[in-house]
Amino acid sequence: MNHFLPRRLLAVIFTALLGVVALSAVTAGPASAATYGRVLQSDSNSTMTIVDDEDWPWSDEVETFNLAGVPQQFVSASNPVATYSFTRCAGDEVKVKVSMRSELIWTDWVKLTTKAVLYEGDDCSTAVRKGETESTVTYIGPGGWATQIPLNVRNEQDGSDHASILLSLTNYATVR
């Protein structure tokens, strides 16, 4: 009877292992490359107005841009930081560049750092910096409501060219 005990014990262990393997095969899902994260999306309230101040009265060139859909920044646990910048130009000589840095904090909040720089020169490709804002830090929570971030930048050197930017951003959950 003693020689059957090891075989019975081996049979019980083998049966238990088969059960564990079968159970893990049933509960395991297919491998997924999806990344869960947050996206900052601007809405139709996002605008930029640039004023190219001219010497002659009533000759200022003013242009307003709708920034809906731009910028869109994606952050996740595997990609916790995203940067984005965009420019607009008015009067063929005043350019404004907005730079943004998004950082995922906690699981669903995004820390956004924004800055605007005003350039003025002979055309829209100018690199002559005339004014800039301080960096602005805003925490944007989940929930489907827009957070509005105003930025105002002025020519600090030789004129009254200026720009007013309003970023209206919503923090959405997304899968990529």
Stockholm file with secondary structure:
# STOCKHOLM 1.0

chainA/1-176         MNHFLPRRLLAVIFTALLGVVALSAVTAGPASAATYGRVLQSDSNSTMTIVDDEDWPWSDEVETFNLAGVPQQFVSASNPVATYSFTRCAGDEVKVKVSMRSELIWTDWVKLTTKAVLYEGDDCSTAVRKGETESTVTYIGPGGWATQIPLNVRNEQDGSDHASILLSLTNYATVR
#=GR chainA/1-176 SS CTTHHHHHHHHHHHHHHHHHHHHHHHHCCCCCCCCEEEEEEECTTCEEEEEECCSSTTCCEEEEEECTTCCEEEEESSSCEEEEEEEEEETTTEEEEEEEEEEEETTTEEEEEEEEEEEESSSTTCCCEEEECCCEEEEECBSSCCEEEEEEEECCSSSCCEEEEEEEEEEEEEEC
#=GC SS_cons         CTTHHHHHHHHHHHHHHHHHHHHHHHHCCCCCCCCEEEEEEECTTCEEEEEECCSSTTCCEEEEEECTTCCEEEEESSSCEEEEEEEEEETTTEEEEEEEEEEEETTTEEEEEEEEEEEESSSTTCCCEEEECCCEEEEECBSSCCEEEEEEEECCSSSCCEEEEEEEEEEEEEEC
//
